[in-house]
Amino acid sequence: MSLRTHIGNIRLPWAVWLGGGLLIVHLIMALFAAYVAPYSPTAIDTAHIMEPPSPSHWFGTDRYGRDIFSRVVYGGQVALLISLVSAAISVLVGGFLGVTTAYIGGVFDDTVMRIIDAMIAIPGVLLLLVIVTGLGSGTAVIVLAMVLSYLPGVVRVIRATALEYVPREFMLAARVRGEHVWHIVWVELWPNVLDVLFVEFAMRASWIVLSVSGLSFLGFGVNPPIPDWGLMVSENRAMLVTAPWGALFPMLAVSTLVVALNVVSDEIAKLLGVDRGARI
Amino acid sequence: MNELLLTVCDLAIGYPHGAQQIRPVLNGVHLQIRRGDRIGIVGESGCGKSTLAQALLGFVRDNGVRMRGSVNYGSEELFGLAPDRLQAIRGADIAFVPQNAGQSLAPHRTVSDQIAEVLTIHRGMTGHVAVQRINALLTQMRFANPTQIASRYPHQLSGGQQQRIALAIALAGEPKLLVLDEPTTGLDVTTQAQLLALIHELSRDTQLATVLVSHDLAVIAQSCQRVLVMYAGSVVEDGEVSHIFRQPSHPYTRGLLAAIPDITQARLPVPLPGQLRHMVDSTQCVFLDRCQFAQPDCAVAPPLIQLTPQQAVRCHHWQTVTQQVDRKYDTTLLPPVAAASAQAPVLQLTALSATYARPTWQWWRPTKTIPVVQQVDLHVQAGQTCALVGESGSGKSTVARVIAGLHPPLHGDITVDGMRLHADVAQRSAPQRQQVQLIFQNPDGSLNPRHTVAEILYRPQAVFFGRTRAQALPHSRDMLQKMRLDDQYLERLPRQLSGGEKQRVAIARAFLADPTVIVCDEIVSALDVSVQAAVLQVLVDMQRIHGTALLFISHDLAVVRAIAQTVAVLFAGQICEHGPAESVMTTPHHPYTIMLLSAVLSVAKPMHSMAASTADPVQAVPAGGCPFRHRCAIAIAQRCADQIPPVQQLANGHQVRCHHPPAVLHAYRQDILHLDM
């Protein structure tokens, strides 16, 4: 089922315009950060400390005089890069595991799924903290932490989707033909889970944005002075009363991106007819 | 004349199609239902018959729209009636038995709870009175042990029993009109015959008006007085069953009747050309594009013309249609059975047995197994069709899976062309896999929804002949042409195909492997009659060209009669009768075969007195002895329980597994079937 065949005849509700618009704004800001941001995100300007929003500093400045708008724009790069990369890895690896275990079944399925269950059993934040404290901080470690915490869910969802197709007759026909197991998994089964996989990608990405910000907020995320939304909220939260713009704008950025991704993934799911009730 | 119950006047219902359009699925339907009427609504899938049935209760599915017209019960218009009044009428005056009764029952409540609910709401009965009434209803539904059935949950009942419970629930409110939507679809022939007899009795004894919706003309012919033939949302012919089925005046009715295989003739039925298209232009005749009688004036939609008080037809040229001499059957007869010893069989099953493991939570115990196929011996000769017949659960599909190497047999051998096949398909060599192909029942599942037809047809050629996509294309084209599908189909995805087209692609895929044997597992049972005839024709044509042997698994004896040279009847995993189709169908010997044949409904003949109409089919098959003894009317008390019946050889390789001598079976057959042979 292609997106193309649908878009022509469906009137999109306003929420989709809003969500899609927000997502596009976020993407443009992140991609063209160098052109959008008026200042360097790390440039310290002691002459303008903790200034409220003004025409020269749209979102105001922080206690080092850094331009908050520029930091929010560059922070989007970090947030989007980490979330899209982690979501892509989770979905590809998780999708592969899900499809393979669903088809092969038996002891292999049981083993993989029990490991996945064990991973799901560990509380998310705890798992993240263990990984980050164990391996130190840095973008690569955060990506790894995100993949490890979101992959199990993807595996379960994709396995459940694939299981619906495994007993179908076309799969039996492929076995009777004597196709290789990889042909059956990749050519017969895999295309049938792509819909769900795509929706999973968009949805996991939105969760990862939130998790990364949370991790940075707790101080386990990217290292300062790299501009990161979670980190910015954490740095400026002490001045929430005196200079609220320092924390408020990064919060706004996080929430708009998460909402945008959520709305878009919901809408993709509806368009592709993916049943969202089936997920965990 | 009887009291008028319900009047449907110029009813049109549509469903949205695209953003603005509403596509009518019912168009200008008129119908009057009186007390005691037995009305049938017949048509192929998509003709609007279920929509009409639901509209009789003033119901239109969520996204549907009533475009015009009315449904009046007495003096009340059902559409737009206050919800509580409508609620009072539904159930108490007009009751509905939905298709798939099993799914309409609440799985977590007992039978008595579900009947009591209706009794309380519509008749104000509770407690002791309700219990008595429930028992009375269940007795009326021919349950031998009503109190026991009342305490059961739906999953503890068989399909036929669930259907009778749904009927009991519908009747609990003592309605005057009962609407049944495909009440026997999916049931075995014997169960179907029982249920129809029951409905017939009810309507006769209580003056209950029934509206029976079905795709099966034989069902309608057996149980209704009057029939409405529907096509693309319009009633194309309306009148007495006896008139319409004897002398159809609409080209569609005529085509439908010709498409039904007839159990008395070993010939292929004639398919209806084309396929049902949804109404695009309501100014022209709905059947125009498929009609062989079409004339220029058919561009104007014909009115429903009352020919006689018993028959009305929507066709300008009904006179020509009525006078047309029937060309009911394909003129070519099937090739006769090769002499039994003349040729070595290409597919041979020897003492094949298979079991399924019973799932258990007691993992430390050895798993229990259920025997599904027991000691089956069967052979199919080159270019011939052997039919494997049986009810659901008889093990037919397991035989197919075992032959295909998908289910390991317990013991027994499968040989193809003298070569012994490995039990597991993964262990078979490529030439061995190529020789046996499988076509499945469900057309939706047998094609990968993400692959185009070209890709689907390419795979077997790549696997067995090492062709590239470019090399495979001409072969695929050629095969599609033989399937009467044009080149455009190559680029289509399965969801863009109709059921019959999907099944033809599946047949093409099987033949592209150039196999020796094709196992066809109920391949036409999910299709409409007209489509079924077309698929059978394609299959038989291909078989003639390639000389392929077919093992044709089916529950439909008329279809089997049309295409098979030999027949094996399977009961509880054992072959109880086996022999040339002609011989088995006209002189059946085993009591089970006789029962099956007596339950086959036909448009032409009245129903036989049912061999098993009183007995509730026993679900559990007894171990040891003859598995059929609990349902057999002539079982010998001790012998059938203790001794496994011997295989008796009759003439022409006809075999029967029964204790009775042929003379006794012969007399029994005469008794049940009244055949003069």
HADDOCK unambig.tbl for C-alpha pairs under 7 A between the chains (distance, minus, plus):
assign (segid A and resid 9 and name CA) (segid B and resid 19 and name CA) 6.84 0.50 0.50
assign (segid A and resid 168 and name CA) (segid B and resid 445 and name CA) 5.29 0.50 0.50
assign (segid A and resid 168 and name CA) (segid B and resid 446 and name CA) 6.83 0.50 0.50
assign (segid A and resid 169 and name CA) (segid B and resid 440 and name CA) 6.83 0.50 0.50
assign (segid A and resid 169 and name CA) (segid B and resid 445 and name CA) 5.12 0.50 0.50
assign (segid A and resid 169 and name CA) (segid B and resid 446 and name CA) 4.44 0.50 0.50
assign (segid A and resid 170 and name CA) (segid B and resid 445 and name CA) 6.13 0.50 0.50
assign (segid A and resid 170 and name CA) (segid B and resid 446 and name CA) 4.36 0.50 0.50
assign (segid A and resid 170 and name CA) (segid B and resid 447 and name CA) 5.17 0.50 0.50
assign (segid A and resid 170 and name CA) (segid B and resid 448 and name CA) 5.61 0.50 0.50
assign (segid A and resid 176 and name CA) (segid B and resid 404 and name CA) 6.44 0.50 0.50
assign (segid A and resid 176 and name CA) (segid B and resid 425 and name CA) 6.19 0.50 0.50
assign (segid A and resid 176 and name CA) (segid B and resid 433 and name CA) 6.80 0.50 0.50
assign (segid A and resid 177 and name CA) (segid B and resid 433 and name CA) 6.34 0.50 0.50
assign (segid A and resid 177 and name CA) (segid B and resid 460 and name CA) 6.73 0.50 0.50
assign (segid A and resid 178 and name CA) (segid B and resid 426 and name CA) 6.42 0.50 0.50
assign (segid A and resid 188 and name CA) (segid B and resid 448 and name CA) 6.77 0.50 0.50
assign (segid A and resid 191 and name CA) (segid B and resid 450 and name CA) 6.27 0.50 0.50
assign (segid A and resid 192 and name CA) (segid B and resid 450 and name CA) 6.43 0.50 0.50
